[in-house]
Amino acid sequence: MGSPYSQITVAQLQTMLQSGAEEKPHLLDIREPWEWQLARIEGAENLPMGQIPAHLDDLDKTRSTVVICHHGTRSLQVVAFLQRQGFTNLHNLQGGVDAWSREIDPTVALY
């Protein structure tokens, strides 16, 4: 049995966001508010990593969700946590906001 989540690249995310599909993936940015203020992917929701357990009921367990952090390490931990809570359609953004800025949108600040 394969893993219930996937690693996606920033190019794959860009394709998902531009696909014209009715339901876009939920972009869940789990960085701290100060990081969110510096740089973010348009349309993402900021919910810091430490607040995720208290907000599980606010998240849709079946909706396609892309978890985002600075480089993809914290988001991988959150994906594993959400997976254990029964979430079924999770994606970890490889390289995080840093890769998004370098490869997709240079207007997003590097930090």
N, C-alpha and C positions, 0 to 999 in steps of 0.2 A: 504494500500500500504506500502510495506516495505521500509526500508532506501536504498537509491541508493549507499551506500558504506558499506563496511564490516570492521569489526575488524578482523585482522588475527594474529595468534601467530607466534613466530619465527620458530617453528617447521613446521607450515603450509607454511611459506615462503620458508624454506629450501626444502620442498617437491616440491613447485612450481618451484624453481630454478633447481632442479634435475630431473624434469619430462621428459625432452627430447622433450618438446613441441617446435615447431618451433619458436614461438615468446615468449620470456621470458617477464615477467612483467618489466615495466620501474621502476627502483628503484630511487626514488626522495628523496634525503637526504637534508632536509631543515635547517640543523644546520649551525652555523657560520663556516667560514673557519678554525679558530683555533681548533674547535671541530673536524672537518673533518680531519685535520692533525693528531690529536691524535688517532682517532679510526674510522673505517668505514667498511661497508659491501662491499666486493668485487663486482665490477660492478655497484655500485651506482653512480649517478650523483649528484654533490653538487650544489644546487641552494638555497642560504640562504632565509629564510622565507620572509624577507623584500624586496627581489628582485622578488618574484613570480608575483606580479601584472604587472610588466614591461615586463615579459617574457611569458605571457599567450599564445601569438601567436606561441611560440616556442614549446609548449607542445601539444601532441595529445590528444584531448578530449575523444576519444573512446578507446585508448589503455589501457590495464590493467596497472594501476599505483599504486605502493606501496609507500606511503609517510612515511618517516622515520625521527625521531629526537632522542634525548637522551633517553627519557623515554616514549614517546607516547602522550604527552600533546600538544606540539606545532604542531605536525603533525596532530592531530585531528582538530585543528583550521584551518590548511591549507586545509585539506580534506573538511571541511565545506565550506570554501571560494571557493574552486575549484568546488564543487558541485553547488554552486550558479551561477558559471560562465558557467554551462552547461556540465561539465565533468561527464561521466556516468559510468566509470569502476574503481572506487577508492577503495583502501584498506588502512586502518591505521594499522601500525605495533605496536601491543601492546607491551609495555615494551621497544621499540626502540632498539638502538644499545647496550644499557646496557644489555637487556635480550639476545640479540644475542651473546654477549660475554660470559655471564654466562651459557647459555644453549646450544649454537651451536658451537661457535668458540672461545676457550679460548685465541687464539693468538691476538684477538682484545682487545685492552687495555680498562680497566675500568678507568673512570675518574669521 
